[in-house]
């Protein structure tokens, strides 16, 4: 009985650690994308319109993430994490395209 309980406790701790890692990855990626936008503004590769559009999309994703967390007691489900990752991938592509198009400030 003790062995089974110890196994269950160890599995729960591992899942908790994985969840924390995903939360850190989401936060770090958000910060990296903000840095990329700021860099584009600084070097002139993003126009004010492109910057506003990217910031609006980033803000909407942040609101959605906060809403999902508040609905689940501060946690994100695996499905929500996958959806956020997919949306961050799209935002990353938008940042790249806007920074590398011919539009300049």
Chimera marker file (.cmm) of the C-alpha trace (Angstrom):
<marker_set name="trace">
<marker id="1" x="0.000" y="0.000" z="0.000" r="1" g="1" b="0" radius="0.5"/>
<marker id="2" x="2.810" y="2.407" z="0.884" r="1" g="1" b="0" radius="0.5"/>
<marker id="3" x="4.564" y="1.635" z="-2.393" r="1" g="1" b="0" radius="0.5"/>
<marker id="4" x="1.439" y="2.392" z="-4.425" r="1" g="1" b="0" radius="0.5"/>
<marker id="5" x="0.896" y="5.660" z="-2.548" r="1" g="1" b="0" radius="0.5"/>
<marker id="6" x="4.535" y="6.655" z="-3.068" r="1" g="1" b="0" radius="0.5"/>
<marker id="7" x="4.226" y="5.912" z="-6.789" r="1" g="1" b="0" radius="0.5"/>
<marker id="8" x="1.080" y="7.996" z="-7.092" r="1" g="1" b="0" radius="0.5"/>
<marker id="9" x="2.669" y="10.848" z="-5.153" r="1" g="1" b="0" radius="0.5"/>
<marker id="10" x="5.773" y="10.751" z="-7.361" r="1" g="1" b="0" radius="0.5"/>
<marker id="11" x="3.634" y="10.793" z="-10.520" r="1" g="1" b="0" radius="0.5"/>
<marker id="12" x="1.635" y="13.758" z="-9.218" r="1" g="1" b="0" radius="0.5"/>
<marker id="13" x="4.824" y="15.670" z="-8.450" r="1" g="1" b="0" radius="0.5"/>
<marker id="14" x="6.165" y="14.981" z="-11.952" r="1" g="1" b="0" radius="0.5"/>
<marker id="15" x="2.943" y="16.183" z="-13.579" r="1" g="1" b="0" radius="0.5"/>
<marker id="16" x="3.026" y="19.309" z="-11.439" r="1" g="1" b="0" radius="0.5"/>
<marker id="17" x="6.619" y="19.980" z="-12.516" r="1" g="1" b="0" radius="0.5"/>
<marker id="18" x="5.679" y="19.499" z="-16.188" r="1" g="1" b="0" radius="0.5"/>
<marker id="19" x="2.796" y="21.945" z="-15.782" r="1" g="1" b="0" radius="0.5"/>
<marker id="20" x="5.098" y="24.524" z="-14.223" r="1" g="1" b="0" radius="0.5"/>
<marker id="21" x="7.567" y="24.036" z="-17.074" r="1" g="1" b="0" radius="0.5"/>
<marker id="22" x="4.841" y="24.697" z="-19.662" r="1" g="1" b="0" radius="0.5"/>
<marker id="23" x="3.809" y="27.856" z="-17.809" r="1" g="1" b="0" radius="0.5"/>
<marker id="24" x="7.437" y="29.043" z="-17.830" r="1" g="1" b="0" radius="0.5"/>
<marker id="25" x="7.726" y="28.271" z="-21.557" r="1" g="1" b="0" radius="0.5"/>
<marker id="26" x="4.595" y="30.289" z="-22.331" r="1" g="1" b="0" radius="0.5"/>
<marker id="27" x="5.876" y="33.241" z="-20.282" r="1" g="1" b="0" radius="0.5"/>
<marker id="28" x="9.385" y="33.081" z="-21.767" r="1" g="1" b="0" radius="0.5"/>
<marker id="29" x="8.044" y="32.899" z="-25.293" r="1" g="1" b="0" radius="0.5"/>
<marker id="30" x="5.788" y="35.884" z="-24.621" r="1" g="1" b="0" radius="0.5"/>
<marker id="31" x="8.801" y="37.877" z="-23.400" r="1" g="1" b="0" radius="0.5"/>
<marker id="32" x="10.903" y="36.822" z="-26.400" r="1" g="1" b="0" radius="0.5"/>
<marker id="33" x="8.200" y="37.924" z="-28.817" r="1" g="1" b="0" radius="0.5"/>
<marker id="34" x="7.862" y="41.271" z="-27.061" r="1" g="1" b="0" radius="0.5"/>
<marker id="35" x="11.637" y="41.700" z="-27.388" r="1" g="1" b="0" radius="0.5"/>
<marker id="36" x="11.431" y="40.902" z="-31.106" r="1" g="1" b="0" radius="0.5"/>
<marker id="37" x="8.706" y="43.519" z="-31.573" r="1" g="1" b="0" radius="0.5"/>
<marker id="38" x="10.704" y="46.106" z="-29.612" r="1" g="1" b="0" radius="0.5"/>
<marker id="39" x="13.779" y="45.323" z="-31.705" r="1" g="1" b="0" radius="0.5"/>
<marker id="40" x="11.757" y="45.834" z="-34.898" r="1" g="1" b="0" radius="0.5"/>
<marker id="41" x="10.545" y="49.214" z="-33.660" r="1" g="1" b="0" radius="0.5"/>
<marker id="42" x="14.071" y="50.228" z="-32.669" r="1" g="1" b="0" radius="0.5"/>
<marker id="43" x="15.720" y="49.294" z="-35.972" r="1" g="1" b="0" radius="0.5"/>
<marker id="44" x="12.835" y="50.606" z="-38.097" r="1" g="1" b="0" radius="0.5"/>
<marker id="45" x="11.818" y="47.281" z="-39.620" r="1" g="1" b="0" radius="0.5"/>
<marker id="46" x="8.309" y="47.599" z="-38.146" r="1" g="1" b="0" radius="0.5"/>
<marker id="47" x="6.015" y="50.456" z="-39.085" r="1" g="1" b="0" radius="0.5"/>
<marker id="48" x="3.745" y="51.994" z="-36.425" r="1" g="1" b="0" radius="0.5"/>
<marker id="49" x="0.734" y="50.258" z="-38.001" r="1" g="1" b="0" radius="0.5"/>
<marker id="50" x="2.485" y="46.852" z="-37.977" r="1" g="1" b="0" radius="0.5"/>
<marker id="51" x="3.587" y="47.397" z="-34.387" r="1" g="1" b="0" radius="0.5"/>
<marker id="52" x="0.079" y="48.315" z="-33.241" r="1" g="1" b="0" radius="0.5"/>
<marker id="53" x="-1.361" y="45.275" z="-35.011" r="1" g="1" b="0" radius="0.5"/>
<marker id="54" x="1.191" y="42.903" z="-33.423" r="1" g="1" b="0" radius="0.5"/>
<marker id="55" x="0.700" y="44.433" z="-29.979" r="1" g="1" b="0" radius="0.5"/>
<marker id="56" x="-3.083" y="44.102" z="-30.327" r="1" g="1" b="0" radius="0.5"/>
<marker id="57" x="-2.744" y="40.412" z="-31.204" r="1" g="1" b="0" radius="0.5"/>
<marker id="58" x="-0.312" y="39.824" z="-28.328" r="1" g="1" b="0" radius="0.5"/>
<marker id="59" x="-2.656" y="41.581" z="-25.922" r="1" g="1" b="0" radius="0.5"/>
<marker id="60" x="-5.618" y="39.475" z="-27.071" r="1" g="1" b="0" radius="0.5"/>
<marker id="61" x="-3.609" y="36.283" z="-26.558" r="1" g="1" b="0" radius="0.5"/>
<marker id="62" x="-2.582" y="37.445" z="-23.067" r="1" g="1" b="0" radius="0.5"/>
<marker id="63" x="-6.219" y="38.205" z="-22.147" r="1" g="1" b="0" radius="0.5"/>
<marker id="64" x="-7.298" y="34.804" z="-23.432" r="1" g="1" b="0" radius="0.5"/>
<marker id="65" x="-4.575" y="33.054" z="-21.413" r="1" g="1" b="0" radius="0.5"/>
<marker id="66" x="-5.529" y="34.941" z="-18.227" r="1" g="1" b="0" radius="0.5"/>
<marker id="67" x="-9.200" y="34.090" z="-18.790" r="1" g="1" b="0" radius="0.5"/>
<marker id="68" x="-8.399" y="30.399" z="-19.293" r="1" g="1" b="0" radius="0.5"/>
<marker id="69" x="-6.295" y="30.339" z="-16.132" r="1" g="1" b="0" radius="0.5"/>
<marker id="70" x="-8.981" y="32.061" z="-14.067" r="1" g="1" b="0" radius="0.5"/>
<marker id="71" x="-11.544" y="29.494" z="-15.207" r="1" g="1" b="0" radius="0.5"/>
<marker id="72" x="-9.318" y="26.613" z="-14.092" r="1" g="1" b="0" radius="0.5"/>
<marker id="73" x="-8.033" y="27.811" z="-10.755" r="1" g="1" b="0" radius="0.5"/>
<marker id="74" x="-4.797" y="29.290" z="-12.117" r="1" g="1" b="0" radius="0.5"/>
<marker id="75" x="-3.894" y="26.315" z="-14.322" r="1" g="1" b="0" radius="0.5"/>
<marker id="76" x="-4.099" y="25.677" z="-18.044" r="1" g="1" b="0" radius="0.5"/>
<marker id="77" x="-5.405" y="22.413" z="-19.442" r="1" g="1" b="0" radius="0.5"/>
<marker id="78" x="-3.309" y="20.521" z="-21.975" r="1" g="1" b="0" radius="0.5"/>
<marker id="79" x="-5.701" y="21.573" z="-24.715" r="1" g="1" b="0" radius="0.5"/>
<marker id="80" x="-5.407" y="25.224" z="-23.712" r="1" g="1" b="0" radius="0.5"/>
<marker id="81" x="-1.603" y="24.968" z="-23.673" r="1" g="1" b="0" radius="0.5"/>
<marker id="82" x="-1.653" y="23.475" z="-27.170" r="1" g="1" b="0" radius="0.5"/>
<marker id="83" x="-3.990" y="26.199" z="-28.431" r="1" g="1" b="0" radius="0.5"/>
<marker id="84" x="-1.842" y="28.947" z="-26.887" r="1" g="1" b="0" radius="0.5"/>
<marker id="85" x="1.267" y="27.414" z="-28.430" r="1" g="1" b="0" radius="0.5"/>
<marker id="86" x="-0.451" y="27.324" z="-31.828" r="1" g="1" b="0" radius="0.5"/>
<marker id="87" x="-1.474" y="30.977" z="-31.478" r="1" g="1" b="0" radius="0.5"/>
<marker id="88" x="2.049" y="31.948" z="-30.390" r="1" g="1" b="0" radius="0.5"/>
<marker id="89" x="3.388" y="30.179" z="-33.500" r="1" g="1" b="0" radius="0.5"/>
<marker id="90" x="1.092" y="32.308" z="-35.654" r="1" g="1" b="0" radius="0.5"/>
<marker id="91" x="2.103" y="35.497" z="-33.875" r="1" g="1" b="0" radius="0.5"/>
<marker id="92" x="5.759" y="34.586" z="-34.307" r="1" g="1" b="0" radius="0.5"/>
<marker id="93" x="5.210" y="34.154" z="-38.064" r="1" g="1" b="0" radius="0.5"/>
<marker id="94" x="3.449" y="37.537" z="-38.188" r="1" g="1" b="0" radius="0.5"/>
<marker id="95" x="6.367" y="39.202" z="-36.404" r="1" g="1" b="0" radius="0.5"/>
<marker id="96" x="8.833" y="37.647" z="-38.837" r="1" g="1" b="0" radius="0.5"/>
<marker id="97" x="6.807" y="38.632" z="-41.913" r="1" g="1" b="0" radius="0.5"/>
<marker id="98" x="6.283" y="42.195" z="-40.734" r="1" g="1" b="0" radius="0.5"/>
<marker id="99" x="9.948" y="42.643" z="-39.843" r="1" g="1" b="0" radius="0.5"/>
<marker id="100" x="11.148" y="41.270" z="-43.167" r="1" g="1" b="0" radius="0.5"/>
<marker id="101" x="8.754" y="42.906" z="-45.605" r="1" g="1" b="0" radius="0.5"/>
<marker id="102" x="9.694" y="45.992" z="-47.601" r="1" g="1" b="0" radius="0.5"/>
<marker id="103" x="7.783" y="48.405" z="-45.327" r="1" g="1" b="0" radius="0.5"/>
<marker id="104" x="10.069" y="50.691" z="-43.320" r="1" g="1" b="0" radius="0.5"/>
<marker id="105" x="9.513" y="53.538" z="-40.894" r="1" g="1" b="0" radius="0.5"/>
<link id1="1" id2="2" r="1" g="1" b="0" radius="0.2"/>
<link id1="2" id2="3" r="1" g="1" b="0" radius="0.2"/>
<link id1="3" id2="4" r="1" g="1" b="0" radius="0.2"/>
<link id1="4" id2="5" r="1" g="1" b="0" radius="0.2"/>
<link id1="5" id2="6" r="1" g="1" b="0" radius="0.2"/>
<link id1="6" id2="7" r="1" g="1" b="0" radius="0.2"/>
<link id1="7" id2="8" r="1" g="1" b="0" radius="0.2"/>
<link id1="8" id2="9" r="1" g="1" b="0" radius="0.2"/>
<link id1="9" id2="10" r="1" g="1" b="0" radius="0.2"/>
<link id1="10" id2="11" r="1" g="1" b="0" radius="0.2"/>
<link id1="11" id2="12" r="1" g="1" b="0" radius="0.2"/>
<link id1="12" id2="13" r="1" g="1" b="0" radius="0.2"/>
<link id1="13" id2="14" r="1" g="1" b="0" radius="0.2"/>
<link id1="14" id2="15" r="1" g="1" b="0" radius="0.2"/>
<link id1="15" id2="16" r="1" g="1" b="0" radius="0.2"/>
<link id1="16" id2="17" r="1" g="1" b="0" radius="0.2"/>
<link id1="17" id2="18" r="1" g="1" b="0" radius="0.2"/>
<link id1="18" id2="19" r="1" g="1" b="0" radius="0.2"/>
<link id1="19" id2="20" r="1" g="1" b="0" radius="0.2"/>
<link id1="20" id2="21" r="1" g="1" b="0" radius="0.2"/>
<link id1="21" id2="22" r="1" g="1" b="0" radius="0.2"/>
<link id1="22" id2="23" r="1" g="1" b="0" radius="0.2"/>
<link id1="23" id2="24" r="1" g="1" b="0" radius="0.2"/>
<link id1="24" id2="25" r="1" g="1" b="0" radius="0.2"/>
<link id1="25" id2="26" r="1" g="1" b="0" radius="0.2"/>
<link id1="26" id2="27" r="1" g="1" b="0" radius="0.2"/>
<link id1="27" id2="28" r="1" g="1" b="0" radius="0.2"/>
<link id1="28" id2="29" r="1" g="1" b="0" radius="0.2"/>
<link id1="29" id2="30" r="1" g="1" b="0" radius="0.2"/>
<link id1="30" id2="31" r="1" g="1" b="0" radius="0.2"/>
<link id1="31" id2="32" r="1" g="1" b="0" radius="0.2"/>
<link id1="32" id2="33" r="1" g="1" b="0" radius="0.2"/>
<link id1="33" id2="34" r="1" g="1" b="0" radius="0.2"/>
<link id1="34" id2="35" r="1" g="1" b="0" radius="0.2"/>
<link id1="35" id2="36" r="1" g="1" b="0" radius="0.2"/>
<link id1="36" id2="37" r="1" g="1" b="0" radius="0.2"/>
<link id1="37" id2="38" r="1" g="1" b="0" radius="0.2"/>
<link id1="38" id2="39" r="1" g="1" b="0" radius="0.2"/>
<link id1="39" id2="40" r="1" g="1" b="0" radius="0.2"/>
<link id1="40" id2="41" r="1" g="1" b="0" radius="0.2"/>
<link id1="41" id2="42" r="1" g="1" b="0" radius="0.2"/>
<link id1="42" id2="43" r="1" g="1" b="0" radius="0.2"/>
<link id1="43" id2="44" r="1" g="1" b="0" radius="0.2"/>
<link id1="44" id2="45" r="1" g="1" b="0" radius="0.2"/>
<link id1="45" id2="46" r="1" g="1" b="0" radius="0.2"/>
<link id1="46" id2="47" r="1" g="1" b="0" radius="0.2"/>
<link id1="47" id2="48" r="1" g="1" b="0" radius="0.2"/>
<link id1="48" id2="49" r="1" g="1" b="0" radius="0.2"/>
<link id1="49" id2="50" r="1" g="1" b="0" radius="0.2"/>
<link id1="50" id2="51" r="1" g="1" b="0" radius="0.2"/>
<link id1="51" id2="52" r="1" g="1" b="0" radius="0.2"/>
<link id1="52" id2="53" r="1" g="1" b="0" radius="0.2"/>
<link id1="53" id2="54" r="1" g="1" b="0" radius="0.2"/>
<link id1="54" id2="55" r="1" g="1" b="0" radius="0.2"/>
<link id1="55" id2="56" r="1" g="1" b="0" radius="0.2"/>
<link id1="56" id2="57" r="1" g="1" b="0" radius="0.2"/>
<link id1="57" id2="58" r="1" g="1" b="0" radius="0.2"/>
<link id1="58" id2="59" r="1" g="1" b="0" radius="0.2"/>
<link id1="59" id2="60" r="1" g="1" b="0" radius="0.2"/>
<link id1="60" id2="61" r="1" g="1" b="0" radius="0.2"/>
<link id1="61" id2="62" r="1" g="1" b="0" radius="0.2"/>
<link id1="62" id2="63" r="1" g="1" b="0" radius="0.2"/>
<link id1="63" id2="64" r="1" g="1" b="0" radius="0.2"/>
<link id1="64" id2="65" r="1" g="1" b="0" radius="0.2"/>
<link id1="65" id2="66" r="1" g="1" b="0" radius="0.2"/>
<link id1="66" id2="67" r="1" g="1" b="0" radius="0.2"/>
<link id1="67" id2="68" r="1" g="1" b="0" radius="0.2"/>
<link id1="68" id2="69" r="1" g="1" b="0" radius="0.2"/>
<link id1="69" id2="70" r="1" g="1" b="0" radius="0.2"/>
<link id1="70" id2="71" r="1" g="1" b="0" radius="0.2"/>
<link id1="71" id2="72" r="1" g="1" b="0" radius="0.2"/>
<link id1="72" id2="73" r="1" g="1" b="0" radius="0.2"/>
<link id1="73" id2="74" r="1" g="1" b="0" radius="0.2"/>
<link id1="74" id2="75" r="1" g="1" b="0" radius="0.2"/>
<link id1="75" id2="76" r="1" g="1" b="0" radius="0.2"/>
<link id1="76" id2="77" r="1" g="1" b="0" radius="0.2"/>
<link id1="77" id2="78" r="1" g="1" b="0" radius="0.2"/>
<link id1="78" id2="79" r="1" g="1" b="0" radius="0.2"/>
<link id1="79" id2="80" r="1" g="1" b="0" radius="0.2"/>
<link id1="80" id2="81" r="1" g="1" b="0" radius="0.2"/>
<link id1="81" id2="82" r="1" g="1" b="0" radius="0.2"/>
<link id1="82" id2="83" r="1" g="1" b="0" radius="0.2"/>
<link id1="83" id2="84" r="1" g="1" b="0" radius="0.2"/>
<link id1="84" id2="85" r="1" g="1" b="0" radius="0.2"/>
<link id1="85" id2="86" r="1" g="1" b="0" radius="0.2"/>
<link id1="86" id2="87" r="1" g="1" b="0" radius="0.2"/>
<link id1="87" id2="88" r="1" g="1" b="0" radius="0.2"/>
<link id1="88" id2="89" r="1" g="1" b="0" radius="0.2"/>
<link id1="89" id2="90" r="1" g="1" b="0" radius="0.2"/>
<link id1="90" id2="91" r="1" g="1" b="0" radius="0.2"/>
<link id1="91" id2="92" r="1" g="1" b="0" radius="0.2"/>
<link id1="92" id2="93" r="1" g="1" b="0" radius="0.2"/>
<link id1="93" id2="94" r="1" g="1" b="0" radius="0.2"/>
<link id1="94" id2="95" r="1" g="1" b="0" radius="0.2"/>
<link id1="95" id2="96" r="1" g="1" b="0" radius="0.2"/>
<link id1="96" id2="97" r="1" g="1" b="0" radius="0.2"/>
<link id1="97" id2="98" r="1" g="1" b="0" radius="0.2"/>
<link id1="98" id2="99" r="1" g="1" b="0" radius="0.2"/>
<link id1="99" id2="100" r="1" g="1" b="0" radius="0.2"/>
<link id1="100" id2="101" r="1" g="1" b="0" radius="0.2"/>
<link id1="101" id2="102" r="1" g="1" b="0" radius="0.2"/>
<link id1="102" id2="103" r="1" g="1" b="0" radius="0.2"/>
<link id1="103" id2="104" r="1" g="1" b="0" radius="0.2"/>
<link id1="104" id2="105" r="1" g="1" b="0" radius="0.2"/>
</marker_set>
